[in-house]
Amino acid sequence: MIGVDPHKGSHPAVVISPGEEPLGEIRIRACAAQAGNLVAWAADWAERTWAVEGAAGLGRLLVQQLVAVGERVLDVQPKLAARVRLLQAGDANKNDLNDAWSVAVAALRSRTARQVTRLKGLGSSYGRVLAPHKKTVLVLHPNLILARRPDQRSGYVTVLAQAITSSGYSSRSQTS
């Protein structure tokens, strides 16, 4: 299990054994090559699972990059990692490599860690359909995210489709 504690500037990572012993650690700079750097570093551990704290937050880009190259990634809630840190040390002593270790241990022990999947086709769909309507999407996006239930989501998708249609967008090529 490889635990990652994502930050804006860097991502510390720690590999642990099934017995929760650290096997290796690294801190990589947050950049376009971050996932490639992590995967190259982790090549010694062929059977690996990545555990990223808050995969929908600061680690979102890293998680999507790892999933895109075929890595198995689990989302670990920050509260779980904090509990591991508290129970292990007896206090909430925070440091980045300890945090990454706590994330890995939480994922190893947890039955509720969610596996992250990739959104398929988003890149081409965004470029073709949504990019010309960026302002509309930005206004409606929070509502789409907040609509968790499928019956709620369909109403927002309908509103988005109507907004795009009413703006005169056509998916067909425009010729002059």
N, C-alpha and C positions, 0 to 999 in steps of 0.2 A: 504494500500500500504506500502510495506517495502522497503526502499531505502538502498542500500549498495554501499559504496565507497571503492572498493578493493585496497589493498596495498600489498607489498611483505610480510610484517610481520604480519599484522592484517587487519581485515575487520570491520570497524564501520558500524552499521546498526541502522536505525531509523524507527519506525512504525508511520504512520500518519493517521489521520481520513480523511473522505471525505472533511472536512473543513480545511484540511492541518495543524491541530493541532498535535503536537507530543504526542504519547500515550506510547511510550517506546523506550529505546535505549540500545545498547550493543556494545561492542567491543570484537571480538573474535580473537584468535590467528590463523594465517594461518597455517594449518596443515592438516593431513589426515582426521581428524574428524571434520573439519570446517563446512561442510554442516549439519552433524548430530547435532552439537552444535547449529547452527542457527535454524534449524527446531524444536528442543526441546524448545528453548527459545520462538519461535513464536507460540507454540502450543495453547496459549490463544486466538489467532486470527485465527479462523477456516477458514474463507473465506479470503484468502490472495493472493496477487500477489507480487512477488519480482521484484524490479527494480534495475538492476546492471549497474553501469557506465562502459562503455567500455567492454562489455561482450566478445569481441574477444581479449582483451588485458590481463591485470593482473587478471581480473575476470573470465577468460575462464574456469579454472579448477573448481572453485566454481560454476559457472553457470551450467556446465555439471553435476556436482554432484547433484545440486538441481533438475535439470530436470530429472536425473536418478531416483530420489526418488518420482517423480510425482508432483513436484511443478511447478507452472506457473511462468515463468521468462520473463521479458522484458529487452531488451537491450536499454539503454539510452545513447545517444551520449554525450560525455563530454561537447560539446559546449552548448547543451540544459541546462544542470545542471548549467553551468557557467552563462548563461543568467538569470536563476531563481535567483541565488545567487546575481548577480549584481542588478537586479530589486528589490529584496526584501530589501537588506541592503544599496543600493546606492553605494556600492563599491564591490570589489572582495575579501572581507575578507574570507580567507580560514582557515578552521579548519575541522578536519575529520568528526565530528558529524554534523556540518553545511552542509558539502558536501553531506553526506548521506541523510540529510533532503532535500537538493536541488534536488538530484536524484529522490527521491520519489515524490516530487511536480512536477518535469518535466514529470515524467511518468504519473502522475494523470491527468495533463493538456494536454499532447501530444496526438495527433491522429496518429503520425507517429512512435511511439515506436514499435520496431519489437519484436515479441514473439520468443524466442529461442527454437529450437527443438533439439532433440538428434540425433546424427549420429548412426544409428542402425547397429549392427553387426561389428563395426570397430574393437573391441577387438579381436574377433576370426579370422577375416580376416587378421588383421595385424600379429597376431602370426603365422598363417599358411602360408600366402602368402608373406607378405612384409618383415617380420623380416629377413629372409635369404638374402634379397637384400637391406639391410639398406643403404648401400653406394649409390646405384642407386636411391633409393627413396629420400635420402637427396639432391642429385644433382638435381633431377627433381621436387621436392616438390615446390620450389618457382614458377616454371612455372605453375604447376597445380593450385596454389593459385591465381596467377595473371590472369589466364584464367577464366574470369567471365562469358563469354557468352558460351552457350552450344556448338555452332559450333567450338569455339576455344578449349574448353575442350576436345572434342573427339580426336583431334590430339595429345594432350599430353597423354591422356589415351592410345592411340594406341602406342605411343613411349614407355611408361612405360611397356605395355604388351609385346612389342617386346624385350625390354631390359631384362625382366624377362625370357622370352622364350629362348632368345639366351644364357642365362647363364646356361641353362640346368636344370632349376628347374622343378620338377614334383610334382603335388599335391598328387600323389599316394604315398602310404607308400613305403619306401625303405626297402628291405629285403636283408640281407647278406647271 
